[in-house]
Amino acid sequence: MMLWRRSLSEYCLFLASSLIQHLFYSKKQLPDKLESILLIKLDHIGDVLLSLPILANLRAAFPEAHITMMAGTWMRELLESHPHIDEVLCYNAPFFARSVPSTPLRMRWMLLRALRSRHEELIVDLRGSWLTLLAAATRCARYRLDRASRNVSWGFHRNAPEHELDRNLEVLASIPKPHCVPDWPVQTDQIFSAWNFLSSRGVVLKRPIFAIHPGSPVALKCWPPDRFIELADALIARYDAQVLFVGASGESDLIDRIQVAMHHDSWNLAGQTTLTELLGILKNCTGFIGNDSGPMHLAAAVGIPTVGIFGPSSPGRFGPIGPHVRCLRHKPDCPPCMADRCKFHDGGCVGEVSVEDVLKALDDPMVPCERSG
């Protein structure tokens, strides 16, 4: 019932956003120069990371503009460190707030007033909410580009790009797009800080280091824990590797259970790092293996070999994009879903991926996940 209500609300939001775009913004051509831009992406970590090329392209097209990004509080620290973002506004929209409370009504009203008083020249709405839509309806910006109106057009003409990254880039149809791959430049001080962090815990930086993320907020996306046990031991035995388990603090118990069953030692870093610190740690790793999740996209964005294990979600739509990535999914005929339980068999289709599949993916030359645009 909740999924049905959410889908209905999203469809209504798309239609309303498309109508507002048509009525108030569709006939306005962007100028050659802009002083201020607000980019809205209220989604989860992985979805926000797949919007990174938007920032690079906006900066290239409007180098003097003040670029503000609105996202959930879970993205604040990470976005504040991004070189193309001058300011971060936080809003936890009800549908996207998983582990944190949604923004209270009083604060939403204050945010709406702030949006109206800022008088941004351009708003780029990649995924907003009823609040950001109300701001657009009151003409809080001179120009607006929104993905929702394109969603409506794609629905009618069935010509939507497959991958989320390409769908985001389509919003910038009138702007040159030389940047088409998510890329997160890790600063030198972040790398040195990660060295100190890992060395203080006994990690030897001259030996191979693999980061593993065994968790996910969505149960059907989780590869079985016994596979992670077998995989971690195999990495240590095969490569003389060190294994770092990463994730949110709520995933620490899961990692503890995996570690207890392993034959070799490993490190549990769940909840011990911020996302910004995790960037530096991943940059020092030989490779990453994990479920379809935010850390998977972070690993791909910093450019390390990344193996994403997929179940109910489609790598063709949501897979990581980077120079050295591989997506594993063995049920291409299984429809993408976000249900709590698989209606076909216990554990879901993610269980079709074997440990040997992952090891083979690490040994083979890495190629990008298939993506059509």
N, C-alpha and C positions, 0 to 999 in steps of 0.2 A: 504493500500500500504506500509506504513512504517513497519507494522508487517511482511509483506511478505519479504521485503528487509532485515530486521533484521534476520529473520529465515534463509534466504539464506546465509547471511554473517556468521552466527554461524555455519551452516553446513560446509561451506568452511573452516572455522577456525578449526573445529574438524578434518576434513580430512587432512589439512596441518599439524596440530600438530601431528596427528597419523603417517604421513609419516616421519616427522623429528625424531620422537621417534624411529621408525623402522630403519631408516638409520644411526643414530648417537649414540643412547643410549640403544637400546634393548638388546644388548649382554653384557652389563656391569653389573656385580653383585656388589651390595653395600658392602663396607668394614665394618668391625666391629666398626671402629671408624671414625668419621667425625668431622672436625673442624668448618665448616660453612654450614648453611642450609638457603635457601631462600624459604619461603612459599608464593605463589601467590594466592590471592583470591580478585578479584576486584569487587565483587558483593555487594548487598545491605546488610543492617544490619542483618536481619534474616538469610540470607544465610551464612554470615560470622560466625554467632554464631553457626550454625549447623556444622561448620568445627572445632570447639574447640577441640574435642577429637584428631584430627590430631596433634595439638600442644603437648598435654599431651603424646601421644605415641612417637612422635619424641624426646621429652625430656627424656622419659624413656629409649629409645633405644640408644640415643647419649647424655648422660648427660653433656659432656664437650663442646658440639657444641655451637657456636654462632648462635642463631636463629633470622633471620630477617623475618618480614612479610611485604609484599607489599599489600596495600589496598587503597581504596578511602580516601580522606581527612576527610570524615564524620566519619571514624572509628579511626582516629589518637589517640585522647585522650583516648578512651576506650582501644585500643590495647596497648598503652604505659603503662597502669596500669596492664597488664596481667603478671603473674609471669613467664610464660614460654617464653616470647618474650623479646629479648635483644635489638632489634632495629626495627623501623617502617619506611618503605619507602612508600611514597604516590604517587599514580597515578590515576587520574580521567579519566578512559576510557570513550569514548563518549557514549556507550550504557548504562552505569551504572550511569552516573552523572545526577541526577534528579533535585535537588535544588541548585546545584553548577555548575559552568562552567567546561567543560572538560579541561584537561591540554593542554596549548598552544603547537603548533608544535615545537617551539624552545626548550621548556622545555622537550618535549618528546625525542628530539634528545640528549639532555644532559643526560637524564635518561638512554637512551640506551647505551651511552658511559660509564656511571657509572656502569651499569650492566656488561658490558664487562670487565671493569678494576677491578671489585671486585673479580673475579675468585672464585665464590662460588663452594664448592665441590658438593653440591646437590641442585637442584631446584625441588620443589614439586609444580606443576602447577595445582591448583584445578579449576580455571577459570581465564584465562588470556585474552590477546588481541593480535592483530597483532604485537604490539610492543614487548611484552614478547616472542612471537613466533619468531620474528626476532632475538632476543637475543639468544634464544635456537638454532636457525639455525646457528649462528656464533660460537657455542660451547663455550658459556660463562661459562659453568659449566662442571665438569667431569662426573657427574651423573645427571639423570633427571627422575622423575616420573610424569606422567601427566594423568589427568582424561579424557582428550579429546580422547585419543587413546582407552580408555576403553569404552567411549560413542560409538565410531564407532563399536567396537567389540559387545557391547550389542545390537546395532541396527541390526547387522547381525544375531546374535544368539538368540535374544529376551530373554535373561536371566538376565537382569539388576535388581539389587535390587530395591525395590519399593521406599524406603525413601532416601532423599538427604543425610542424615547422613551416611547411609550405603554405598551409592555411593562414598562419600568422603573417607570412611574408606577402600574401595576396592582398592584405589590407593596405600595404604601401604600393598599390598599383601605379600611382602617379609619381613615385619617388624612385630614383635609381637604387638598385639592391646589389651592390658588389659583395656584401657579406651574407653568406648563406649557410654557415655552419656555426653552431654554438661554440664559443671559445671564451674561456675564463682565464685571463692572465694572472697567474699566481705570482705575487710579489716576492722579492728576494728575502725580505724579513719574515714572511710567512713560512718560507722553506726552512730558514735557519731556526725559527721557533719550533717547527715540526721536528727538526733534527734533535733539538734539546729535549723535547717532549718524549720522543721515542727512545733516545739514548738513556734518559733517566729511568726508563722502565726496562732496560736491559736489551732493547732491540739493537741488533748489529746491522748498521746501515750498509755494510759491504756485502751482506748476504741477500738473496732474493726475499722480497716482502710481498705477500699477497693480502689484500684487504677483502674481507667477505662480509656481506650484509645478508643475514638470514631472515630478516623480518619484513613486515609490510602491514599497513593498517587494514588491508583487505585480505581476509583469510585465504581466499581461493588463489591469491597470487603467490602464496608461500610454498616453496619447494619443501618437501618433507625434511624434518630435522635429521633423520638418519642419513640422508644423502649429504648433508653438509658435514656430518661427522666423518663419513667415508672420504669426502672430497678433501677436507682439511688434512687428514692423515696422509692421503695420497700426495698432496702438494709438498708436505714436509719430507716424505720419503723420496719422492721423485726428484725434487729440485733442491733439496737441503734448504727449504724455504722456512720463513717465519710467517705465521698467520695472525693477522689482526682482525678481530671481529668488531665491526662498527655498527652503529645504530643509535636509536633514541634510548633514553633511560628506561622506558617501559619495555624494551626488548632485552634488557640485561639478564632477566631470569631465563629466557629462552637460550641465550648464549651460554649461561652457566650450565644448563642441562646438556648442551652440545659438548662443552669442554670436559665435563665429568666423564662422558662416554668416549672421549678420544684417547688414543694411545700416546699422543705426544702433547707437549705443552703449547699453549697459545696465549694470546692477549685479548682480554675483553675491554674494549674502549667505549662501549655503549654508554651514552650519557656523560662521558668525560670530556667531550670536545664540543665547541660550537661549530656551526657550519663553516665559518671562516677558517677555524683551526683545522677542520677536516679537509679543506682544500689543500693545505700545505702537507698534511699527512698523505693524502692520496697521490700528490705529486711525487712523493718519495717512494711510492710503491711500484713493484714490478708489474702488477696487474690487479684487476678487481673482478670479483664474481658475486652476483647477487640477484635477488628478485627484482621485478619491475618496480622501481622505487626512486625516490629523490637521490640517494647516494649513487645509484647507478648512473644517473644523468650527470651528477657532479664529476664522477670518474671519467666519463666520456668527454666532458667539457675541458678538463685539465689535460687531456690527450694521452692518458695511459691505456694499455690494452684492457678492454672491458668486455666481459661476457654477461649478458642479461638473460635471465631465465624467465620465460614467459608462459603464462597459462591462459586465463580467460581474456586478457587484453591482447590487442593486435600489435606486434612490433612494426608492421607496415604503417600503422597510424601513430603509435606512441613510442617506438623504439628509440634508443639513444643515437645521436648523430655525432660522429667524431672520426678521426683518422684511423683508429684501431679498435673497432667494435665488432661484436658478433652477437646476434640474437638467436636464442634457441627456443623453438616451439614446435612440437611434434603433432599437433592436432589442427592443421590449417582449416579443416572442415568444421571445427567446433566454433560456433558463433561467439563473438566477443560478448561478455556479460559482466554484470557487477552484482550478481546474486550472492547471498550468504552461503548457499550450498549448491554443489553441482547436481543437476538433475539426472545426469547420466551415470556417474559412478563416484564412489567415495574418494576424497582427496582432490578431485578435479583434474583437468587435463595437464596441469603443471607437472604432475607425477610421471608423465610420459618421458620426461627428460631424464637421462641417466647420468651417473658420474662420469662414465667413459665419454659421453657426449661433450661434457664440459672440458675434460682433459684434452680431448681431440681439438676442441675449439681453441684452446690455449696453445697447442703445438702447431696448428695450421696458421698460415699467414692470415692476419686479421683483415677483414673486409667490412665496409659499412653495411649496416642492416639495410635490407632492400626497402626502397622508398620511391614512390612515384609522385611526381609533382604536377 
